[in-house]
């Protein structure tokens, strides 16, 4: 059986970079951002359900306006929770399908999921690694990458778990404050520990 490792963490912590290192070291990667986009494609069952609750965020043919829905939910925790309660079951089912497909030929699977715990997808993992960084570093990355202002970035951070949460709930924590060499070394050590702890097999 394949070993499934969850990879999660804070927005702007540099999880994408860490994920690439896992891929370079023999892990098949399931990108949950891509899974989320797939389940919310125009006219999908998920979009039809969402449109009944967030009608102002949809165009013709049940096409989701991602910017509009992000603006609505990131400033309102109750609306965010409602969105998540609708979308996560669709995402989880597709993740299970991907895991089943990869398990036929891959020894190691990485579930790259920003909202791993919120979606309940941690239950699909054998172990979990998190990527964290100081707030100032993350602010710089997010505002440059997503072209949003500081206030919007801070609202996004406010809807997410703290670094302390990840330290408490994840077996491995990779600190990525900008030193690429350090982050790569930490990631490779984590990969060595993961592979060494089970010799590539679930116990």
C-alpha positions as a LaTeX table, in Angstrom:
\begin{tabular}{lrrr}
\hline
Residue & $x$ (\AA) & $y$ (\AA) & $z$ (\AA) \\
\hline
Unk1 & 0.00 & 0.00 & 0.00 \\
Unk2 & 1.11 & 3.57 & $-0.66$ \\
Unk3 & 2.13 & 5.92 & 2.11 \\
Unk4 & 0.08 & 9.14 & 2.06 \\
Unk5 & 1.67 & 12.27 & 3.52 \\
Unk6 & $-0.33$ & 15.45 & 3.96 \\
Unk7 & 1.40 & 18.76 & 3.28 \\
Unk8 & $-0.27$ & 21.88 & 4.62 \\
Unk9 & 0.63 & 25.19 & 6.22 \\
Unk10 & 0.15 & 28.93 & 6.24 \\
Unk11 & $-0.59$ & 31.10 & 3.21 \\
Unk12 & 2.65 & 32.50 & 1.87 \\
Unk13 & 4.83 & 30.05 & 3.76 \\
Unk14 & 6.24 & 28.59 & 0.55 \\
Unk15 & 4.44 & 25.28 & 0.44 \\
Unk16 & 4.69 & 25.07 & $-3.37$ \\
Unk17 & 8.49 & 25.06 & $-3.18$ \\
Unk18 & 8.44 & 22.31 & $-0.58$ \\
Unk19 & 5.97 & 20.28 & $-2.63$ \\
Unk20 & 8.31 & 20.38 & $-5.62$ \\
Unk21 & 11.12 & 18.92 & $-3.51$ \\
Unk22 & 8.86 & 16.05 & $-2.46$ \\
Unk23 & 8.03 & 15.44 & $-6.13$ \\
Unk24 & 11.73 & 15.40 & $-7.02$ \\
Unk25 & 12.24 & 12.73 & $-4.37$ \\
Unk26 & 9.73 & 10.18 & $-5.59$ \\
Unk27 & 6.37 & 11.43 & $-4.33$ \\
Unk28 & 3.31 & 11.53 & $-6.57$ \\
Unk29 & 1.67 & 14.87 & $-5.77$ \\
Unk30 & $-2.05$ & 15.54 & $-5.51$ \\
Unk31 & $-2.48$ & 19.32 & $-5.73$ \\
Unk32 & $-5.68$ & 20.14 & $-3.87$ \\
Unk33 & $-5.85$ & 23.64 & $-5.36$ \\
Unk34 & $-6.18$ & 21.97 & $-8.76$ \\
Unk35 & $-8.74$ & 19.52 & $-7.34$ \\
Unk36 & $-10.73$ & 22.47 & $-5.99$ \\
Unk37 & $-10.72$ & 24.15 & $-9.39$ \\
Unk38 & $-11.83$ & 20.93 & $-11.05$ \\
Unk39 & $-14.85$ & 20.45 & $-8.77$ \\
Unk40 & $-15.85$ & 24.10 & $-9.32$ \\
Unk41 & $-15.65$ & 24.07 & $-13.11$ \\
Unk42 & $-18.48$ & 25.82 & $-14.90$ \\
Unk43 & $-21.74$ & 23.92 & $-14.60$ \\
Unk44 & $-20.43$ & 21.34 & $-12.11$ \\
Unk45 & $-22.66$ & 19.82 & $-9.44$ \\
Unk46 & $-20.69$ & 21.71 & $-6.82$ \\
Unk47 & $-21.24$ & 25.06 & $-8.59$ \\
Unk48 & $-24.92$ & 24.41 & $-8.93$ \\
Unk49 & $-25.17$ & 23.82 & $-5.19$ \\
Unk50 & $-23.02$ & 26.86 & $-4.37$ \\
Unk51 & $-25.06$ & 29.10 & $-6.65$ \\
Unk52 & $-28.11$ & 28.49 & $-4.49$ \\
Unk53 & $-26.26$ & 30.01 & $-1.51$ \\
Unk54 & $-23.96$ & 32.55 & $-3.20$ \\
Unk55 & $-26.00$ & 33.68 & $-6.24$ \\
Unk56 & $-24.12$ & 36.98 & $-6.64$ \\
Unk57 & $-20.89$ & 35.06 & $-7.20$ \\
Unk58 & $-22.05$ & 33.24 & $-10.32$ \\
Unk59 & $-22.49$ & 34.13 & $-13.96$ \\
Unk60 & $-24.42$ & 32.39 & $-16.70$ \\
Unk61 & $-24.18$ & 28.63 & $-16.88$ \\
Unk62 & $-23.21$ & 28.38 & $-13.22$ \\
Unk63 & $-19.76$ & 29.89 & $-13.79$ \\
Unk64 & $-18.06$ & 30.77 & $-10.52$ \\
Unk65 & $-16.58$ & 34.26 & $-10.09$ \\
Unk66 & $-13.65$ & 33.26 & $-7.89$ \\
Unk67 & $-12.63$ & 36.81 & $-7.02$ \\
Unk68 & $-16.17$ & 37.67 & $-5.92$ \\
Unk69 & $-16.59$ & 34.66 & $-3.69$ \\
Unk70 & $-13.15$ & 35.15 & $-2.15$ \\
Unk71 & $-13.98$ & 38.75 & $-1.30$ \\
Unk72 & $-17.25$ & 37.69 & 0.30 \\
Unk73 & $-16.02$ & 34.83 & 2.47 \\
Unk74 & $-12.64$ & 36.06 & 3.68 \\
Unk75 & $-14.28$ & 38.89 & 5.63 \\
Unk76 & $-17.05$ & 36.74 & 7.09 \\
Unk77 & $-16.15$ & 33.57 & 8.98 \\
Unk78 & $-19.72$ & 32.23 & 8.94 \\
Unk79 & $-19.92$ & 32.56 & 5.15 \\
Unk80 & $-16.52$ & 30.93 & 4.82 \\
Unk81 & $-17.63$ & 28.01 & 6.93 \\
Unk82 & $-20.78$ & 27.69 & 4.84 \\
Unk83 & $-18.74$ & 27.68 & 1.63 \\
Unk84 & $-16.42$ & 25.04 & 3.04 \\
Unk85 & $-19.28$ & 22.82 & 4.18 \\
Unk86 & $-20.52$ & 22.67 & 0.59 \\
Unk87 & $-17.27$ & 22.40 & $-1.34$ \\
Unk88 & $-15.18$ & 20.11 & 0.87 \\
Unk89 & $-17.22$ & 16.91 & 0.38 \\
Unk90 & $-16.76$ & 17.25 & $-3.40$ \\
Unk91 & $-13.04$ & 17.82 & $-2.99$ \\
Unk92 & $-12.61$ & 14.90 & $-0.59$ \\
Unk93 & $-14.30$ & 12.45 & $-2.94$ \\
Unk94 & $-12.06$ & 13.48 & $-5.83$ \\
Unk95 & $-8.97$ & 13.24 & $-3.60$ \\
Unk96 & $-9.95$ & 9.67 & $-2.69$ \\
Unk97 & $-10.18$ & 8.85 & $-6.38$ \\
Unk98 & $-6.73$ & 10.34 & $-7.01$ \\
Unk99 & $-5.20$ & 8.41 & $-4.10$ \\
Unk100 & $-6.70$ & 5.18 & $-5.42$ \\
Unk101 & $-5.30$ & 5.85 & $-8.89$ \\
Unk102 & $-1.79$ & 6.71 & $-7.67$ \\
Unk103 & $-1.71$ & 3.78 & $-5.24$ \\
Unk104 & $-1.64$ & 1.38 & $-8.17$ \\
Unk105 & 1.84 & 2.48 & $-9.18$ \\
Unk106 & 3.32 & 4.90 & $-6.60$ \\
Unk107 & 4.95 & 4.06 & $-3.29$ \\
Unk108 & 4.65 & 7.55 & $-1.87$ \\
Unk109 & 1.83 & 10.09 & $-2.29$ \\
Unk110 & 1.88 & 13.72 & $-1.17$ \\
Unk111 & $-1.46$ & 15.38 & $-0.53$ \\
Unk112 & $-0.68$ & 19.09 & $-1.01$ \\
Unk113 & $-3.63$ & 20.68 & 0.78 \\
Unk114 & $-3.73$ & 24.23 & 2.20 \\
Unk115 & $-6.95$ & 23.43 & 4.07 \\
Unk116 & $-6.13$ & 19.84 & 4.96 \\
Unk117 & $-7.62$ & 19.99 & 8.47 \\
Unk118 & $-10.61$ & 22.14 & 7.56 \\
Unk119 & $-11.60$ & 19.66 & 4.86 \\
Unk120 & $-11.13$ & 16.67 & 7.15 \\
Unk121 & $-8.60$ & 15.30 & 4.64 \\
Unk122 & $-6.09$ & 14.72 & 7.44 \\
Unk123 & $-7.98$ & 11.46 & 8.00 \\
Unk124 & $-6.71$ & 10.29 & 4.61 \\
Unk125 & $-3.06$ & 10.74 & 5.61 \\
Unk126 & $-0.58$ & 8.50 & 7.40 \\
Unk127 & 1.45 & 11.50 & 8.59 \\
Unk128 & 1.36 & 15.27 & 8.08 \\
Unk129 & 4.02 & 17.91 & 7.38 \\
Unk130 & 3.43 & 21.66 & 7.62 \\
Unk131 & 5.27 & 24.64 & 6.19 \\
Unk132 & 5.34 & 27.84 & 8.27 \\
Unk133 & 6.94 & 31.28 & 8.08 \\
Unk134 & 6.84 & 34.52 & 10.03 \\
Unk135 & 3.91 & 36.83 & 9.26 \\
Unk136 & 6.02 & 39.59 & 7.73 \\
Unk137 & 7.61 & 37.17 & 5.30 \\
Unk138 & 4.24 & 35.72 & 4.34 \\
Unk139 & 2.74 & 39.18 & 3.83 \\
Unk140 & 5.44 & 40.08 & 1.35 \\
Unk141 & 4.97 & 36.87 & $-0.60$ \\
Unk142 & 1.17 & 36.97 & $-0.69$ \\
Unk143 & 0.78 & 40.62 & $-1.67$ \\
Unk144 & 3.29 & 40.17 & $-4.50$ \\
Unk145 & 1.95 & 36.82 & $-5.70$ \\
Unk146 & $-1.79$ & 37.42 & $-5.50$ \\
Unk147 & $-1.76$ & 41.17 & $-6.20$ \\
Unk148 & $-3.77$ & 41.97 & $-3.07$ \\
Unk149 & $-3.24$ & 44.68 & $-0.46$ \\
Unk150 & $-1.97$ & 44.18 & 3.06 \\
Unk151 & $-5.45$ & 44.36 & 4.65 \\
Unk152 & $-6.83$ & 41.64 & 2.39 \\
Unk153 & $-3.82$ & 39.44 & 3.08 \\
Unk154 & $-4.27$ & 39.87 & 6.83 \\
Unk155 & $-7.95$ & 38.94 & 6.54 \\
Unk156 & $-6.90$ & 35.77 & 4.74 \\
Unk157 & $-4.41$ & 34.99 & 7.49 \\
Unk158 & $-7.08$ & 35.57 & 10.10 \\
Unk159 & $-9.23$ & 32.82 & 8.63 \\
Unk160 & $-6.43$ & 30.26 & 8.90 \\
Unk161 & $-4.70$ & 28.26 & 11.61 \\
Unk162 & $-1.77$ & 29.69 & 13.55 \\
Unk163 & 1.77 & 28.37 & 13.49 \\
Unk164 & 1.15 & 26.95 & 16.95 \\
Unk165 & $-1.72$ & 24.86 & 15.61 \\
Unk166 & 0.49 & 23.26 & 12.97 \\
Unk167 & 3.25 & 22.56 & 15.46 \\
Unk168 & 0.73 & 20.82 & 17.69 \\
Unk169 & $-1.06$ & 18.80 & 15.01 \\
Unk170 & 1.66 & 17.95 & 12.49 \\
Unk171 & 4.46 & 15.43 & 12.93 \\
Unk172 & 6.86 & 17.48 & 10.81 \\
Unk173 & 7.20 & 21.29 & 10.59 \\
Unk174 & 9.37 & 23.03 & 7.99 \\
Unk175 & 10.22 & 26.67 & 8.69 \\
Unk176 & 10.63 & 28.66 & 5.48 \\
Unk177 & 11.52 & 32.28 & 6.19 \\
Unk178 & 13.32 & 32.88 & 2.92 \\
Unk179 & 16.55 & 30.90 & 3.16 \\
Unk180 & 15.95 & 28.51 & 0.25 \\
Unk181 & 18.90 & 26.33 & 1.15 \\
Unk182 & 17.67 & 25.87 & 4.72 \\
Unk183 & 14.12 & 25.09 & 3.58 \\
Unk184 & 15.42 & 22.53 & 1.07 \\
Unk185 & 17.62 & 20.88 & 3.69 \\
Unk186 & 14.76 & 20.70 & 6.18 \\
Unk187 & 12.47 & 19.20 & 3.53 \\
Unk188 & 15.00 & 16.57 & 2.52 \\
Unk189 & 15.49 & 15.58 & 6.16 \\
Unk190 & 11.74 & 15.19 & 6.55 \\
Unk191 & 11.59 & 13.03 & 3.42 \\
Unk192 & 14.42 & 10.85 & 4.75 \\
Unk193 & 12.60 & 10.43 & 8.06 \\
Unk194 & 9.34 & 9.55 & 6.32 \\
Unk195 & 10.95 & 6.94 & 4.12 \\
Unk196 & 13.16 & 5.61 & 6.89 \\
Unk197 & 10.37 & 5.26 & 9.43 \\
Unk198 & 8.45 & 2.75 & 7.35 \\
Unk199 & 10.92 & 1.56 & 4.71 \\
Unk200 & 8.29 & 2.70 & 2.23 \\
Unk201 & 5.52 & 0.52 & 3.60 \\
Unk202 & 2.54 & 1.27 & 5.81 \\
Unk203 & 2.73 & $-0.68$ & 9.05 \\
\hline
\end{tabular}
